[in-house]
């Protein structure tokens, strides 16, 4: 089970997009911008919102 499986609202295509891009943890997402994530096939606005919320819960954020 990956860290992505625990994030509510994150679809299977979005989880695959993250894995295929080499992102294994939320901390990995602190190195990328939201704009870069939206370019991934399978990553929609709902998934980005779910990831933003999950990052915020951990005191983290996307790269500015």
CHARMM internal coordinates of N, CA and C (Angstrom, degrees):
IC EDIT
DIST 1 N 1 CA 1.4525
DIST 1 CA 1 C 1.5283
ANGL 1 N 1 CA 1 C 108.72
DIST 1 C 2 N 1.3195
ANGL 1 CA 1 C 2 N 116.04
DIHE 1 N 1 CA 1 C 2 N 129.61
DIST 2 N 2 CA 1.4564
ANGL 1 C 2 N 2 CA 119.37
DIHE 1 CA 1 C 2 N 2 CA -179.67
DIST 2 CA 2 C 1.5221
ANGL 2 N 2 CA 2 C 109.95
DIHE 1 C 2 N 2 CA 2 C -91.96
DIST 2 C 3 N 1.3070
ANGL 2 CA 2 C 3 N 115.75
DIHE 2 N 2 CA 2 C 3 N 167.98
DIST 3 N 3 CA 1.4604
ANGL 2 C 3 N 3 CA 121.15
DIHE 2 CA 2 C 3 N 3 CA 177.35
DIST 3 CA 3 C 1.5350
ANGL 3 N 3 CA 3 C 110.67
DIHE 2 C 3 N 3 CA 3 C -61.29
DIST 3 C 4 N 1.3368
ANGL 3 CA 3 C 4 N 116.37
DIHE 3 N 3 CA 3 C 4 N -29.89
DIST 4 N 4 CA 1.4698
ANGL 3 C 4 N 4 CA 120.94
DIHE 3 CA 3 C 4 N 4 CA -178.33
DIST 4 CA 4 C 1.5144
ANGL 4 N 4 CA 4 C 112.03
DIHE 3 C 4 N 4 CA 4 C -66.68
DIST 4 C 5 N 1.3231
ANGL 4 CA 4 C 5 N 118.24
DIHE 4 N 4 CA 4 C 5 N -30.13
DIST 5 N 5 CA 1.4554
ANGL 4 C 5 N 5 CA 121.44
DIHE 4 CA 4 C 5 N 5 CA -178.46
DIST 5 CA 5 C 1.5241
ANGL 5 N 5 CA 5 C 112.43
DIHE 4 C 5 N 5 CA 5 C -63.37
DIST 5 C 6 N 1.3259
ANGL 5 CA 5 C 6 N 116.91
DIHE 5 N 5 CA 5 C 6 N -24.44
DIST 6 N 6 CA 1.4615
ANGL 5 C 6 N 6 CA 121.47
DIHE 5 CA 5 C 6 N 6 CA -176.85
DIST 6 CA 6 C 1.5296
ANGL 6 N 6 CA 6 C 112.90
DIHE 5 C 6 N 6 CA 6 C -86.03
DIST 6 C 7 N 1.3190
ANGL 6 CA 6 C 7 N 117.70
DIHE 6 N 6 CA 6 C 7 N -6.74
DIST 7 N 7 CA 1.4648
ANGL 6 C 7 N 7 CA 120.34
DIHE 6 CA 6 C 7 N 7 CA -176.41
DIST 7 CA 7 C 1.5250
ANGL 7 N 7 CA 7 C 109.70
DIHE 6 C 7 N 7 CA 7 C -90.34
DIST 7 C 8 N 1.3204
ANGL 7 CA 7 C 8 N 115.28
DIHE 7 N 7 CA 7 C 8 N 115.62
DIST 8 N 8 CA 1.4667
ANGL 7 C 8 N 8 CA 121.49
DIHE 7 CA 7 C 8 N 8 CA -179.14
DIST 8 CA 8 C 1.5251
ANGL 8 N 8 CA 8 C 109.74
DIHE 7 C 8 N 8 CA 8 C -65.40
DIST 8 C 9 N 1.3202
ANGL 8 CA 8 C 9 N 116.18
DIHE 8 N 8 CA 8 C 9 N 134.37
DIST 9 N 9 CA 1.4539
ANGL 8 C 9 N 9 CA 121.42
DIHE 8 CA 8 C 9 N 9 CA 177.89
DIST 9 CA 9 C 1.5159
ANGL 9 N 9 CA 9 C 114.76
DIHE 8 C 9 N 9 CA 9 C 89.17
DIST 9 C 10 N 1.3184
ANGL 9 CA 9 C 10 N 117.12
DIHE 9 N 9 CA 9 C 10 N 2.50
DIST 10 N 10 CA 1.4615
ANGL 9 C 10 N 10 CA 120.71
DIHE 9 CA 9 C 10 N 10 CA -179.54
DIST 10 CA 10 C 1.5332
ANGL 10 N 10 CA 10 C 108.70
DIHE 9 C 10 N 10 CA 10 C -97.08
DIST 10 C 11 N 1.3143
ANGL 10 CA 10 C 11 N 116.28
DIHE 10 N 10 CA 10 C 11 N 110.85
DIST 11 N 11 CA 1.4668
ANGL 10 C 11 N 11 CA 121.57
DIHE 10 CA 10 C 11 N 11 CA -175.68
DIST 11 CA 11 C 1.5284
ANGL 11 N 11 CA 11 C 111.88
DIHE 10 C 11 N 11 CA 11 C -71.77
DIST 11 C 12 N 1.3142
ANGL 11 CA 11 C 12 N 114.80
DIHE 11 N 11 CA 11 C 12 N 163.71
DIST 12 N 12 CA 1.4676
ANGL 11 C 12 N 12 CA 120.66
DIHE 11 CA 11 C 12 N 12 CA 177.41
DIST 12 CA 12 C 1.5329
ANGL 12 N 12 CA 12 C 111.57
DIHE 11 C 12 N 12 CA 12 C -59.06
DIST 12 C 13 N 1.3506
ANGL 12 CA 12 C 13 N 119.53
DIHE 12 N 12 CA 12 C 13 N -43.79
DIST 13 N 13 CA 1.4712
ANGL 12 C 13 N 13 CA 118.34
DIHE 12 CA 12 C 13 N 13 CA 177.69
DIST 13 CA 13 C 1.5293
ANGL 13 N 13 CA 13 C 112.72
DIHE 12 C 13 N 13 CA 13 C -60.97
DIST 13 C 14 N 1.3270
ANGL 13 CA 13 C 14 N 116.77
DIHE 13 N 13 CA 13 C 14 N -37.03
DIST 14 N 14 CA 1.4626
ANGL 13 C 14 N 14 CA 120.13
DIHE 13 CA 13 C 14 N 14 CA 178.75
DIST 14 CA 14 C 1.5327
ANGL 14 N 14 CA 14 C 110.35
DIHE 13 C 14 N 14 CA 14 C -67.62
DIST 14 C 15 N 1.3280
ANGL 14 CA 14 C 15 N 117.04
DIHE 14 N 14 CA 14 C 15 N -41.35
DIST 15 N 15 CA 1.4781
ANGL 14 C 15 N 15 CA 120.07
DIHE 14 CA 14 C 15 N 15 CA 177.85
DIST 15 CA 15 C 1.5214
ANGL 15 N 15 CA 15 C 110.70
DIHE 14 C 15 N 15 CA 15 C -62.42
DIST 15 C 16 N 1.3424
ANGL 15 CA 15 C 16 N 116.58
DIHE 15 N 15 CA 15 C 16 N -41.61
DIST 16 N 16 CA 1.4695
ANGL 15 C 16 N 16 CA 119.72
DIHE 15 CA 15 C 16 N 16 CA 177.90
DIST 16 CA 16 C 1.5233
ANGL 16 N 16 CA 16 C 110.80
DIHE 15 C 16 N 16 CA 16 C -64.97
DIST 16 C 17 N 1.3220
ANGL 16 CA 16 C 17 N 117.00
DIHE 16 N 16 CA 16 C 17 N -39.87
DIST 17 N 17 CA 1.4681
ANGL 16 C 17 N 17 CA 120.61
DIHE 16 CA 16 C 17 N 17 CA 179.29
DIST 17 CA 17 C 1.5239
ANGL 17 N 17 CA 17 C 110.54
DIHE 16 C 17 N 17 CA 17 C -60.56
DIST 17 C 18 N 1.3174
ANGL 17 CA 17 C 18 N 116.62
DIHE 17 N 17 CA 17 C 18 N -43.15
DIST 18 N 18 CA 1.4687
ANGL 17 C 18 N 18 CA 120.43
DIHE 17 CA 17 C 18 N 18 CA 178.92
DIST 18 CA 18 C 1.5284
ANGL 18 N 18 CA 18 C 110.52
DIHE 17 C 18 N 18 CA 18 C -63.76
DIST 18 C 19 N 1.3210
ANGL 18 CA 18 C 19 N 116.39
DIHE 18 N 18 CA 18 C 19 N -46.75
DIST 19 N 19 CA 1.4625
ANGL 18 C 19 N 19 CA 120.46
DIHE 18 CA 18 C 19 N 19 CA -179.20
DIST 19 CA 19 C 1.5239
ANGL 19 N 19 CA 19 C 110.89
DIHE 18 C 19 N 19 CA 19 C -62.82
DIST 19 C 20 N 1.3262
ANGL 19 CA 19 C 20 N 117.13
DIHE 19 N 19 CA 19 C 20 N -44.08
DIST 20 N 20 CA 1.4665
ANGL 19 C 20 N 20 CA 120.69
DIHE 19 CA 19 C 20 N 20 CA -179.22
DIST 20 CA 20 C 1.5279
ANGL 20 N 20 CA 20 C 112.27
DIHE 19 C 20 N 20 CA 20 C -65.50
DIST 20 C 21 N 1.3223
ANGL 20 CA 20 C 21 N 116.55
DIHE 20 N 20 CA 20 C 21 N -27.17
DIST 21 N 21 CA 1.4636
ANGL 20 C 21 N 21 CA 120.59
DIHE 20 CA 20 C 21 N 21 CA 178.43
DIST 21 CA 21 C 1.5346
ANGL 21 N 21 CA 21 C 111.83
DIHE 20 C 21 N 21 CA 21 C -85.97
DIST 21 C 22 N 1.3362
ANGL 21 CA 21 C 22 N 116.36
DIHE 21 N 21 CA 21 C 22 N -1.77
DIST 22 N 22 CA 1.4644
ANGL 21 C 22 N 22 CA 120.38
DIHE 21 CA 21 C 22 N 22 CA 176.98
DIST 22 CA 22 C 1.5149
ANGL 22 N 22 CA 22 C 115.02
DIHE 21 C 22 N 22 CA 22 C 88.15
DIST 22 C 23 N 1.3299
ANGL 22 CA 22 C 23 N 116.94
DIHE 22 N 22 CA 22 C 23 N 14.94
DIST 23 N 23 CA 1.4583
ANGL 22 C 23 N 23 CA 121.15
DIHE 22 CA 22 C 23 N 23 CA 178.86
DIST 23 CA 23 C 1.5281
ANGL 23 N 23 CA 23 C 108.75
DIHE 22 C 23 N 23 CA 23 C -94.90
DIST 23 C 24 N 1.3288
ANGL 23 CA 23 C 24 N 116.34
DIHE 23 N 23 CA 23 C 24 N 113.34
DIST 24 N 24 CA 1.4595
ANGL 23 C 24 N 24 CA 120.20
DIHE 23 CA 23 C 24 N 24 CA -176.78
DIST 24 CA 24 C 1.5269
ANGL 24 N 24 CA 24 C 113.28
DIHE 23 C 24 N 24 CA 24 C -104.47
DIST 24 C 25 N 1.3345
ANGL 24 CA 24 C 25 N 117.20
DIHE 24 N 24 CA 24 C 25 N -21.66
DIST 25 N 25 CA 1.4605
ANGL 24 C 25 N 25 CA 120.85
DIHE 24 CA 24 C 25 N 25 CA -176.79
DIST 25 CA 25 C 1.5223
ANGL 25 N 25 CA 25 C 110.64
DIHE 24 C 25 N 25 CA 25 C -137.92
DIST 25 C 26 N 1.3239
ANGL 25 CA 25 C 26 N 115.43
DIHE 25 N 25 CA 25 C 26 N 164.72
DIST 26 N 26 CA 1.4662
ANGL 25 C 26 N 26 CA 119.93
DIHE 25 CA 25 C 26 N 26 CA 175.07
DIST 26 CA 26 C 1.5219
ANGL 26 N 26 CA 26 C 111.12
DIHE 25 C 26 N 26 CA 26 C -59.30
DIST 26 C 27 N 1.3094
ANGL 26 CA 26 C 27 N 116.41
DIHE 26 N 26 CA 26 C 27 N -37.70
DIST 27 N 27 CA 1.4703
ANGL 26 C 27 N 27 CA 119.71
DIHE 26 CA 26 C 27 N 27 CA -179.34
DIST 27 CA 27 C 1.5338
ANGL 27 N 27 CA 27 C 110.90
DIHE 26 C 27 N 27 CA 27 C -60.00
DIST 27 C 28 N 1.3261
ANGL 27 CA 27 C 28 N 117.20
DIHE 27 N 27 CA 27 C 28 N -31.87
DIST 28 N 28 CA 1.4707
ANGL 27 C 28 N 28 CA 120.50
DIHE 27 CA 27 C 28 N 28 CA 176.56
DIST 28 CA 28 C 1.5270
ANGL 28 N 28 CA 28 C 111.22
DIHE 27 C 28 N 28 CA 28 C -59.48
DIST 28 C 29 N 1.3330
ANGL 28 CA 28 C 29 N 116.54
DIHE 28 N 28 CA 28 C 29 N -32.14
DIST 29 N 29 CA 1.4558
ANGL 28 C 29 N 29 CA 120.68
DIHE 28 CA 28 C 29 N 29 CA -176.39
DIST 29 CA 29 C 1.5240
ANGL 29 N 29 CA 29 C 113.22
DIHE 28 C 29 N 29 CA 29 C -74.13
DIST 29 C 30 N 1.3242
ANGL 29 CA 29 C 30 N 117.34
DIHE 29 N 29 CA 29 C 30 N -12.11
DIST 30 N 30 CA 1.4634
ANGL 29 C 30 N 30 CA 119.78
DIHE 29 CA 29 C 30 N 30 CA 177.05
DIST 30 CA 30 C 1.5277
ANGL 30 N 30 CA 30 C 110.73
DIHE 29 C 30 N 30 CA 30 C -72.56
DIST 30 C 31 N 1.3219
ANGL 30 CA 30 C 31 N 116.20
DIHE 30 N 30 CA 30 C 31 N -9.65
DIST 31 N 31 CA 1.4727
ANGL 30 C 31 N 31 CA 121.60
DIHE 30 CA 30 C 31 N 31 CA -179.00
DIST 31 CA 31 C 1.5229
ANGL 31 N 31 CA 31 C 112.69
DIHE 30 C 31 N 31 CA 31 C -99.53
DIST 31 C 32 N 1.3502
ANGL 31 CA 31 C 32 N 117.33
DIHE 31 N 31 CA 31 C 32 N -0.07
DIST 32 N 32 CA 1.4668
ANGL 31 C 32 N 32 CA 120.92
DIHE 31 CA 31 C 32 N 32 CA -179.49
DIST 32 CA 32 C 1.5300
ANGL 32 N 32 CA 32 C 110.13
DIHE 31 C 32 N 32 CA 32 C -128.02
DIST 32 C 33 N 1.3106
ANGL 32 CA 32 C 33 N 115.68
DIHE 32 N 32 CA 32 C 33 N 155.12
DIST 33 N 33 CA 1.4648
ANGL 32 C 33 N 33 CA 120.57
DIHE 32 CA 32 C 33 N 33 CA 177.81
DIST 33 CA 33 C 1.5245
ANGL 33 N 33 CA 33 C 110.16
DIHE 32 C 33 N 33 CA 33 C -88.01
DIST 33 C 34 N 1.3212
ANGL 33 CA 33 C 34 N 115.40
DIHE 33 N 33 CA 33 C 34 N 161.25
DIST 34 N 34 CA 1.4670
ANGL 33 C 34 N 34 CA 119.51
DIHE 33 CA 33 C 34 N 34 CA 175.15
DIST 34 CA 34 C 1.5217
ANGL 34 N 34 CA 34 C 109.93
DIHE 33 C 34 N 34 CA 34 C -60.61
DIST 34 C 35 N 1.3191
ANGL 34 CA 34 C 35 N 116.07
DIHE 34 N 34 CA 34 C 35 N -39.37
DIST 35 N 35 CA 1.4698
ANGL 34 C 35 N 35 CA 120.39
DIHE 34 CA 34 C 35 N 35 CA -179.35
DIST 35 CA 35 C 1.5263
ANGL 35 N 35 CA 35 C 110.99
DIHE 34 C 35 N 35 CA 35 C -60.25
DIST 35 C 36 N 1.3224
ANGL 35 CA 35 C 36 N 117.14
DIHE 35 N 35 CA 35 C 36 N -40.60
DIST 36 N 36 CA 1.4641
ANGL 35 C 36 N 36 CA 120.49
DIHE 35 CA 35 C 36 N 36 CA 179.01
DIST 36 CA 36 C 1.5278
ANGL 36 N 36 CA 36 C 110.58
DIHE 35 C 36 N 36 CA 36 C -64.96
DIST 36 C 37 N 1.3259
ANGL 36 CA 36 C 37 N 117.03
DIHE 36 N 36 CA 36 C 37 N -38.12
DIST 37 N 37 CA 1.4660
ANGL 36 C 37 N 37 CA 119.83
DIHE 36 CA 36 C 37 N 37 CA 179.23
DIST 37 CA 37 C 1.5200
ANGL 37 N 37 CA 37 C 111.81
DIHE 36 C 37 N 37 CA 37 C -65.53
DIST 37 C 38 N 1.3212
ANGL 37 CA 37 C 38 N 116.84
DIHE 37 N 37 CA 37 C 38 N -39.83
DIST 38 N 38 CA 1.4635
ANGL 37 C 38 N 38 CA 119.39
DIHE 37 CA 37 C 38 N 38 CA -177.18
DIST 38 CA 38 C 1.5254
ANGL 38 N 38 CA 38 C 112.12
DIHE 37 C 38 N 38 CA 38 C -65.99
DIST 38 C 39 N 1.3164
ANGL 38 CA 38 C 39 N 116.80
DIHE 38 N 38 CA 38 C 39 N -16.54
DIST 39 N 39 CA 1.4656
ANGL 38 C 39 N 39 CA 120.54
DIHE 38 CA 38 C 39 N 39 CA 177.67
DIST 39 CA 39 C 1.5236
ANGL 39 N 39 CA 39 C 112.72
DIHE 38 C 39 N 39 CA 39 C -78.98
DIST 39 C 40 N 1.3329
ANGL 39 CA 39 C 40 N 117.15
DIHE 39 N 39 CA 39 C 40 N -13.99
DIST 40 N 40 CA 1.4631
ANGL 39 C 40 N 40 CA 120.67
DIHE 39 CA 39 C 40 N 40 CA 179.94
DIST 40 CA 40 C 1.5242
ANGL 40 N 40 CA 40 C 110.01
DIHE 39 C 40 N 40 CA 40 C -73.61
DIST 40 C 41 N 1.3186
ANGL 40 CA 40 C 41 N 116.36
DIHE 40 N 40 CA 40 C 41 N 135.41
DIST 41 N 41 CA 1.4663
ANGL 40 C 41 N 41 CA 121.63
DIHE 40 CA 40 C 41 N 41 CA 177.27
DIST 41 CA 41 C 1.5249
ANGL 41 N 41 CA 41 C 108.23
DIHE 40 C 41 N 41 CA 41 C -63.96
DIST 41 C 42 N 1.3303
ANGL 41 CA 41 C 42 N 116.53
DIHE 41 N 41 CA 41 C 42 N 124.19
DIST 42 N 42 CA 1.4586
ANGL 41 C 42 N 42 CA 121.20
DIHE 41 CA 41 C 42 N 42 CA 179.66
DIST 42 CA 42 C 1.5126
ANGL 42 N 42 CA 42 C 113.66
DIHE 41 C 42 N 42 CA 42 C 100.87
DIST 42 C 43 N 1.3301
ANGL 42 CA 42 C 43 N 116.46
DIHE 42 N 42 CA 42 C 43 N -5.80
DIST 43 N 43 CA 1.4646
ANGL 42 C 43 N 43 CA 120.58
DIHE 42 CA 42 C 43 N 43 CA -177.79
DIST 43 CA 43 C 1.5259
ANGL 43 N 43 CA 43 C 109.13
DIHE 42 C 43 N 43 CA 43 C -102.78
DIST 43 C 44 N 1.3210
ANGL 43 CA 43 C 44 N 116.36
DIHE 43 N 43 CA 43 C 44 N 106.30
DIST 44 N 44 CA 1.4573
ANGL 43 C 44 N 44 CA 121.30
DIHE 43 CA 43 C 44 N 44 CA -179.61
DIST 44 CA 44 C 1.5084
ANGL 44 N 44 CA 44 C 112.16
DIHE 43 C 44 N 44 CA 44 C -105.87
DIST 44 C 45 N 1.3311
ANGL 44 CA 44 C 45 N 116.78
DIHE 44 N 44 CA 44 C 45 N -179.94
DIST 45 N 45 CA 1.4625
ANGL 44 C 45 N 45 CA 121.68
DIHE 44 CA 44 C 45 N 45 CA -178.13
DIST 45 CA 45 C 1.5325
ANGL 45 N 45 CA 45 C 113.43
DIHE 44 C 45 N 45 CA 45 C -59.76
DIST 45 C 46 N 1.3254
ANGL 45 CA 45 C 46 N 116.63
DIHE 45 N 45 CA 45 C 46 N -37.99
DIST 46 N 46 CA 1.4666
ANGL 45 C 46 N 46 CA 119.90
DIHE 45 CA 45 C 46 N 46 CA 179.75
DIST 46 CA 46 C 1.5340
ANGL 46 N 46 CA 46 C 110.90
DIHE 45 C 46 N 46 CA 46 C -64.11
DIST 46 C 47 N 1.3176
ANGL 46 CA 46 C 47 N 116.84
DIHE 46 N 46 CA 46 C 47 N -40.60
DIST 47 N 47 CA 1.4672
ANGL 46 C 47 N 47 CA 120.97
DIHE 46 CA 46 C 47 N 47 CA 179.14
DIST 47 CA 47 C 1.5283
ANGL 47 N 47 CA 47 C 110.79
DIHE 46 C 47 N 47 CA 47 C -66.56
DIST 47 C 48 N 1.3146
ANGL 47 CA 47 C 48 N 116.71
DIHE 47 N 47 CA 47 C 48 N -41.84
DIST 48 N 48 CA 1.4690
ANGL 47 C 48 N 48 CA 120.05
DIHE 47 CA 47 C 48 N 48 CA 179.43
DIST 48 CA 48 C 1.5225
ANGL 48 N 48 CA 48 C 110.19
DIHE 47 C 48 N 48 CA 48 C -63.11
DIST 48 C 49 N 1.3271
ANGL 48 CA 48 C 49 N 116.88
DIHE 48 N 48 CA 48 C 49 N -40.64
DIST 49 N 49 CA 1.4631
ANGL 48 C 49 N 49 CA 120.59
DIHE 48 CA 48 C 49 N 49 CA 177.35
DIST 49 CA 49 C 1.5273
ANGL 49 N 49 CA 49 C 110.99
DIHE 48 C 49 N 49 CA 49 C -62.87
DIST 49 C 50 N 1.3240
ANGL 49 CA 49 C 50 N 116.75
DIHE 49 N 49 CA 49 C 50 N -43.46
DIST 50 N 50 CA 1.4663
ANGL 49 C 50 N 50 CA 120.72
DIHE 49 CA 49 C 50 N 50 CA 178.77
DIST 50 CA 50 C 1.5288
ANGL 50 N 50 CA 50 C 110.78
DIHE 49 C 50 N 50 CA 50 C -61.81
DIST 50 C 51 N 1.3275
ANGL 50 CA 50 C 51 N 116.52
DIHE 50 N 50 CA 50 C 51 N -40.74
DIST 51 N 51 CA 1.4634
ANGL 50 C 51 N 51 CA 120.29
DIHE 50 CA 50 C 51 N 51 CA 179.24
DIST 51 CA 51 C 1.5259
ANGL 51 N 51 CA 51 C 111.09
DIHE 50 C 51 N 51 CA 51 C -69.23
DIST 51 C 52 N 1.3348
ANGL 51 CA 51 C 52 N 116.98
DIHE 51 N 51 CA 51 C 52 N -40.39
DIST 52 N 52 CA 1.4684
ANGL 51 C 52 N 52 CA 120.81
DIHE 51 CA 51 C 52 N 52 CA 177.96
DIST 52 CA 52 C 1.5315
ANGL 52 N 52 CA 52 C 109.88
DIHE 51 C 52 N 52 CA 52 C -59.63
DIST 52 C 53 N 1.3380
ANGL 52 CA 52 C 53 N 115.91
DIHE 52 N 52 CA 52 C 53 N -44.89
DIST 53 N 53 CA 1.4673
ANGL 52 C 53 N 53 CA 120.46
DIHE 52 CA 52 C 53 N 53 CA 179.34
DIST 53 CA 53 C 1.5291
ANGL 53 N 53 CA 53 C 111.68
DIHE 52 C 53 N 53 CA 53 C -63.69
DIST 53 C 54 N 1.3319
ANGL 53 CA 53 C 54 N 116.88
DIHE 53 N 53 CA 53 C 54 N -41.62
DIST 54 N 54 CA 1.4670
ANGL 53 C 54 N 54 CA 121.01
DIHE 53 CA 53 C 54 N 54 CA 179.36
DIST 54 CA 54 C 1.5268
ANGL 54 N 54 CA 54 C 110.75
DIHE 53 C 54 N 54 CA 54 C -65.23
DIST 54 C 55 N 1.3248
ANGL 54 CA 54 C 55 N 116.66
DIHE 54 N 54 CA 54 C 55 N -40.34
DIST 55 N 55 CA 1.4662
ANGL 54 C 55 N 55 CA 120.17
DIHE 54 CA 54 C 55 N 55 CA 177.12
DIST 55 CA 55 C 1.5283
ANGL 55 N 55 CA 55 C 110.12
DIHE 54 C 55 N 55 CA 55 C -62.89
DIST 55 C 56 N 1.3239
ANGL 55 CA 55 C 56 N 116.18
DIHE 55 N 55 CA 55 C 56 N -45.75
DIST 56 N 56 CA 1.4617
ANGL 55 C 56 N 56 CA 121.04
DIHE 55 CA 55 C 56 N 56 CA -178.05
DIST 56 CA 56 C 1.5251
ANGL 56 N 56 CA 56 C 111.44
DIHE 55 C 56 N 56 CA 56 C -59.23
DIST 56 C 57 N 1.3409
ANGL 56 CA 56 C 57 N 116.63
DIHE 56 N 56 CA 56 C 57 N -39.33
DIST 57 N 57 CA 1.4692
ANGL 56 C 57 N 57 CA 121.50
DIHE 56 CA 56 C 57 N 57 CA 178.66
DIST 57 CA 57 C 1.5238
ANGL 57 N 57 CA 57 C 111.66
DIHE 56 C 57 N 57 CA 57 C -59.90
DIST 57 C 58 N 1.3254
ANGL 57 CA 57 C 58 N 115.87
DIHE 57 N 57 CA 57 C 58 N -29.32
DIST 58 N 58 CA 1.4751
ANGL 57 C 58 N 58 CA 120.95
DIHE 57 CA 57 C 58 N 58 CA -179.12
DIST 58 CA 58 C 1.5236
ANGL 58 N 58 CA 58 C 112.16
DIHE 57 C 58 N 58 CA 58 C -96.41
DIST 58 C 59 N 1.3348
ANGL 58 CA 58 C 59 N 116.80
DIHE 58 N 58 CA 58 C 59 N 3.85
DIST 59 N 59 CA 1.4627
ANGL 58 C 59 N 59 CA 120.28
DIHE 58 CA 58 C 59 N 59 CA -178.83
DIST 59 CA 59 C 1.5148
ANGL 59 N 59 CA 59 C 113.08
DIHE 58 C 59 N 59 CA 59 C 76.24
DIST 59 C 60 N 1.3260
ANGL 59 CA 59 C 60 N 117.14
DIHE 59 N 59 CA 59 C 60 N 23.69
DIST 60 N 60 CA 1.4455
ANGL 59 C 60 N 60 CA 122.80
DIHE 59 CA 59 C 60 N 60 CA -178.40
DIST 60 CA 60 C 1.5320
ANGL 60 N 60 CA 60 C 109.90
DIHE 59 C 60 N 60 CA 60 C -115.68
DIST 60 C 61 N 1.3156
ANGL 60 CA 60 C 61 N 116.31
DIHE 60 N 60 CA 60 C 61 N 170.82
DIST 61 N 61 CA 1.4643
ANGL 60 C 61 N 61 CA 120.97
DIHE 60 CA 60 C 61 N 61 CA 175.86
DIST 61 CA 61 C 1.5250
ANGL 61 N 61 CA 61 C 109.84
DIHE 60 C 61 N 61 CA 61 C -154.48
DIST 61 C 62 N 1.3280
ANGL 61 CA 61 C 62 N 114.44
DIHE 61 N 61 CA 61 C 62 N 164.65
DIST 62 N 62 CA 1.4621
ANGL 61 C 62 N 62 CA 119.90
DIHE 61 CA 61 C 62 N 62 CA 175.36
DIST 62 CA 62 C 1.5225
ANGL 62 N 62 CA 62 C 109.15
DIHE 61 C 62 N 62 CA 62 C -65.66
DIST 62 C 63 N 1.3222
ANGL 62 CA 62 C 63 N 116.14
DIHE 62 N 62 CA 62 C 63 N 160.18
DIST 63 N 63 CA 1.4531
ANGL 62 C 63 N 63 CA 122.13
DIHE 62 CA 62 C 63 N 63 CA 174.64
DIST 63 CA 63 C 1.5243
ANGL 63 N 63 CA 63 C 107.82
DIHE 62 C 63 N 63 CA 63 C -62.75
DIST 63 C 64 N 1.3101
ANGL 63 CA 63 C 64 N 116.56
DIHE 63 N 63 CA 63 C 64 N 139.87
DIST 64 N 64 CA 1.4830
ANGL 63 C 64 N 64 CA 121.33
DIHE 63 CA 63 C 64 N 64 CA 179.60
DIST 64 CA 64 C 1.4937
ANGL 64 N 64 CA 64 C 111.81
DIHE 63 C 64 N 64 CA 64 C -82.55
END
COOR INIT
IC SEED 1 N 1 CA 1 C
IC BUILD
